[in-house]
Amino acid sequence: MTASRAGKATEAISHRRASVSPTIFRRTVYLRTVQDWIVRPQMKTVPGADAIGGFVKQYQVQPDPQKLVAYGLSFPQVVAGHRSQ
């Protein structure tokens, strides 16, 4: 992500967050965390209950090629490491 795109994304998140009180925002984040780490794993053990609502979290990883070389890592190693998380 370029610096300008990152700035726009941060601005959009800040704008959305500004329209919600800090208490409501923290509660929403807490509830999402509970859904992802407690409810969803428990529901996966119930036959036929394989879908739970909500948006899927996405992570964007943009490795610095120079740092990869400095650490002796390849891009496929980074992908494999990310997928294992």
N, C-alpha and C positions, 0 to 999 in steps of 0.2 A: 504494500500500500504506500503510495507516495505521501509526502508530508502534507500536501494540500488535501488529499482525500482523507487522510487520518484526521486532519483538523476539522474537516466538514463532518466526519462521523462523530467526533467528540462533541462538536457543536450541536449536532442533532440529538445526541444522547442527553447532553446538558439541557437542551431546550425541553425535551420530553420530561426530564426529571424535574425541571423548574416548575412545571405545571402540576406536580404532585407533591404533597407535603413529605418531608423527610421521614416521618413516622410511617406513612402509608408505603413509601418506597422501601424502607427497611423490612416491613412486614411482607411485602410482595416478594422480595428477595429471599426472605426466610422461608416462606411457603414454597417457593420454587425449589429451594435446597432440600426441604423435607420431601417434596414429591420425587426429586431425582435420586436421593440417597436412602430414603426409608420406604416410601410407598411403592415406588416402581419396582424395586427388587423383591418386595414381598408379593406384589401382584403377579410377578412373573412365575411364581410358584403355583398359582391357581390355574388349573386347566381351563383354556378358553379365554382367559383374561390377558391377552397379549398386547393390547393397545391402551395407552393412558394418554389423555389429552395434554395439550400444551405444545409450545413451540420447541423444536429441537435446538439445543445450544450448538453453536458453531464456533470453532476456534480457527483463526487464521495464523499460520506460521510462515514467516518470511525470513529464512536463514540468511545470514550475511556470508556470501561465498568466501570472502577473505578470512573470516573467522573460522569457517569450516576447514579451510586449508590449514590454518594455524593450529587447529585442534586435531588435525588428521582425520577428519570425518568426511564422509560422502553424503550427498543428498539422500540416496536410498537408506542410509543408516538413520538419518534424521526422521524420514518417513516411517521406518520400522519402529523407531523408538516412540514416536508420537502415537502410532496405532496401538502400541502395547499398553498405553496409559488408559 
